[in-house]
């Protein structure tokens, strides 16, 4: 083509408004399909991290028992004027430091192992302690000092007939938030005579896409999907419930 000859104009057709709107709608539909998938993936990762945390809590409790004549940690007791719980010890002025379980987990320097990554709630924990979203079986395994029952100590591993079906730790949650003391649904004067109000605060949170993680006394962790509730006693709370309709997954004897 000679240098002085004009080139033909390029055919640059702009998008019409209809085409632009169609592209925007298509992008919106793809995003709507993609976001739930991404969130499901994130929650799956959080649930897996939670299961790892609970496995470490169970290992720490079993290690404690091995070093204390077979006796599991207390749920709560008063020692030298301090309130010593399984997770935190609260001293003078409300200062909180690591408890017996926390001290046995090397990765727990910042307390993260004690925090369920999926738990979102207020600070409704016992006596204003930091809330973590995990609770410890204090109906049968640990013991809360002052509970008026026959037993006066935490459980020993030897009376646990089926460790693989006896809960140690789980995703604690009830209507008002977090509580660190797991409770069985039915009172048991030999082990746990707490009233319905205390038991209603010891339920589990089914917050991992409708499932709850539980660490059992043999050290393994399971994900359970059915929350059992006691509506007549005020135990109904969305996303919360007991692990079994009776005390079977909490009790030492099967």
N, C-alpha and C positions, 0 to 999 in steps of 0.2 A: 504494500500500500504506500503510495507517495506520501512524503512528509507533510505536504500541504493539504492532503485530503482529510476531511473530517471523519472521525470514527463514529460508527453508529451508536446511538445512546444505549446504555445498559438498561435492561428490563428489571428495574428494582421496584417490585410491587409491595407496598406496605400492608401490614396485617389489617384486616378489617376489625371493627369493634366486636363483631360476632365471634370471629376467630380468637381474638384476645380473651374474651370472656370464656370461651370453650377451654382454652389452655389453663386459665385460672381455676375453673371448675375441676379440670382433670388433676391439677396439682393438689387441690384441696382434697379430692377423693383419695388420692394416693397417700397424702399425709394422714388422713383419717384412718386409713388401713394400716399405716406403718406405726403410728404412735402407740396404739394398744399393744402391738407386738413388741415394741421396744420396752414398754413398761412391764410387760410380762417377763421379759428377759431380765430386767433389773430386779424385779421381785424374786425371780428364781435365784438370782445371785444373792440377794439378801437372805432368803430362806436357807440357802446352803451355808452362808456365813453364820446364821443363827444356830444351825445344827452343829457346826464346828464349835461354837461357843459352849453350847450345852454339853457336848462331849467332853470338853475340857473341865467344865464344872463337875461332871460326874467323876472324872478321873481324879480331880482334886479331893472330892469327898471320900472316895475309896482309898486314896493315899493317906488322908487324915485318919480314917478308921484303922488302917494298917499300922499306923504309928501310935494309936491310942487304945491298944488292947481290943481292937475290933469295934469300938464304939464310934458311931457316926457323929458329925458335928452337931452342936446345939443349933436350934433355930434362933433362939434368943435367950440370953441369961445376963444377970448382973454380976460383974466381976470388978472388985475394987472400985466401986462407984461408977464404973463405965457400963454402958449398954452394949454388950457384945453380941452381934448378930452374925449369921453365917456369911454375909457379904461385907458389911461395914461394922466398925466399932465406933460408937459415939462417946466422946469424953466430955470433960468440963467445957462449958461454953458452947456446946453443940458441935465441937470440932470433930470431923469425920476422918477416920483413917482406915486402911485395909483391914478386913476381917479374916477369919481363918481360911475361908475358901480363896479369897483374893490373894492372900499371901502365898498360896501354893501354885499359882499359875504364873510362870515366868513372863508370858506375853501380856500380863495384866497390869503392867506398870502404869498405864494411863486409865485403867478401869474399863477399857473398851470391850474386853471379853465379857464383862458383866452387863453390857448394853445390847439388847436386841436391836439390830439395824432397822427393823420394820416397825418398832414400837414408837408411836407418836401419841403423847398424852400429857396430862398435867401431873404435877408433883403430888399425887394423892397417896404416896407411899406411907408406910407406918411411921407415925410420929415425925413426919417431915424429913425422913432420910432421903437421900438421892434416889430417884426412881430409875429402874433399869429395864423393867419389863420381864424379869425372870422371877420365879418363885420356887421354893424348896418345900418338899413334902413334910409338913410339920404335924400332920395328923397321925403319922405312924413312924416315920424315920427320924427326923429331927424332933426337937421338943421346944416349946416356948415356955420359959419359966413362968410359973403362976397359973398355968392351965390346971384346973382341978380334976385330975384323972388318977387312975391307979398307978401308972408307971411314973417314975421320978427321974428317968434318964432317957437320952436318945437311944435309938435301936442299935442292936449289935447285928452284924451281917449274918450270923448263924441262924437267927430266927426267921430270916427272910426265905420263905419256902421256894418261891419262884422269882429270883432276881430279875429275870427278863420281862416280868409282868408287874413289877412294882416300881412306880414312878418315883424318881428322885427330884428332878428339876423340870421346869417347863416354861412356856410362854405365859406368864402370869398377867391377868387383866380382869377387871370387873367394871361395873357401870361407871364408877368414879375415876378410874385410871389404873394405877399400878398398885400391887401389893406383893410383898416378898414371901408371904407364908401361904403355901399351897394347902388347901383343905379338901378333905373328902366330903361327899354330899350328905352322908348320914352320921349322926353322932355315935360315938363308941366310948362308953364310960371308962373302959380300960386304957384307951389310947388318946382319945380326943373328944372331950365333952363340950366343945365350944358351941355357942348358940348359933342360931340361923344367921344372925347378922355377920358374925365372924366368918362363918362358912361361905356366905354369899360373896365376901371379899376375896376368897381364896380360889376363885375359878380361873380358867385358862382363856387366853385370847386366841381366837381362830383367825389370825390376821395375815397369814401367808396364803392369800387367795382362797380363804375359807378353810384353811388347815392350821393345825397347831403342832409345834415340835415338842417332843417329850424325851428326856434322857432317863433311862431305866437303870436299876441298881446293878445290872451286869455291865454297864458302860455304854450300851448301844443307844442310838437315837432313832425315834420313829416320828413320822408325820401322820397325825390322825385327823379325820375329817368330820366327825360327828360330835357337835356340842350337846351335852345332855343338860337339861334345865329343870328347875323346880319352880314353876310359876306360882304355886300356892304359897311359897315361902319367900317370894320376892327375888328369885334368882334369875329372872328373865332379863337379859341384857343383850342387845344386838352384838353378834360376833363373839360372845363369851359363853362359857358353859363348863360343866365338869367333863372329865375324861371318860367316865363310865356312869351308867344309871344308878349304880350302887358303889360300894367302896372297893370293888374287886381290883381296880388298877392302882389302888393306893395302899391297901392292907398288906401286912407281912405274911399272913396266913391265907392260903387259897382253898 
